[in-house]
Amino acid sequence: MYKVLYYSMTGNTKKLAMAIADEIGAEAESIKSLTTLPDAEVVFLGSGNYGNKPGEDMSKFIEKNDLSGRKFALFGTSGSGEGNEVRAMSEALRQKGAVVLGSYYCKGRAFLVINMGHPGKEDLEGVRKFAREMIKSN
Ligand SMILES: Cc1cc2nc3c(=O)[nH]c(=O)nc-3n(C[C@H](O)[C@H](O)[C@H](O)COP(=O)(O)O)c2cc1C
């Protein structure tokens, strides 16, 4: 019914993906192992931020799939914690006719010493709450 897909170079966004999957009883999968978008009522789609953009594999995945009318809830992590990766994903998805239900983003540990401890307990509790809300509102 629901699916969690993510791109995570250093593991931070994967932590959010695992927390969402656990919260809603869905499977989480890296988009690296996928070519087509699986059937699901809502797809939770997440990426880290690299050079102020989502991962290249994520952008390509969005570009090459037919997303018209498909529903997404977005999540992301970055050094700044400002959510530019989810905004870029949201824009790309909307251009392809997809529906974006909402998004969650937080800081992720970067370059070993920046944002140590993130995503932490509060971040993970926050993303679990977000996942519940996305399902309730859908
Ligand atoms: C190659 C690289 C480029 C990055 N560029 C940015 C950036 O432009 N802005 C930012 O806020 N964080 C940047 N970061 C930090 C990551 O967004 C942050 O560590 C994020 O949590 C990584 O997610 P991941 O562990 O799921 O790969 C960069 C990290 C890497 C490894």
The ligand as a Gaussian input file, in Angstrom:
#p B3LYP/6-31G(d) Opt

LIG

0 1
 C       29.443000      15.306000      -1.807000
 C       28.612000      16.014000      -0.774000
 C       28.091000      17.270000      -1.067000
 C       27.294000      17.943000      -0.125000
 N       26.777000      19.170000      -0.442000
 C       25.940000      19.781000       0.442000
 C       25.333000      21.038000       0.107000
 O       25.530000      21.603000      -0.960000
 N       24.507000      21.611000       1.031000
 C       24.242000      21.029000       2.237000
 O       23.472000      21.602000       3.029000
 N       24.800000      19.833000       2.580000
 C       25.639000      19.191000       1.714000
 N       26.205000      17.985000       2.048000
 C       25.845000      17.354000       3.316000
 C       24.797000      16.276000       3.108000
 O       23.641000      16.828000       2.506000
 C       24.375000      15.639000       4.444000
 O       25.474000      15.018000       5.046000
 C       23.251000      14.634000       4.198000
 O       22.726000      14.215000       5.435000
 C       23.745000      13.464000       3.399000
 O       22.711000      12.515000       3.285000
 P       23.053000      10.966000       3.183000
 O       23.842000      10.559000       4.400000
 O       21.719000      10.305000       3.125000
 O       23.858000      10.766000       1.947000
 C       27.020000      17.330000       1.132000
 C       27.574000      16.061000       1.416000
 C       28.341000      15.407000       0.489000
 C       28.890000      14.049000       0.819000

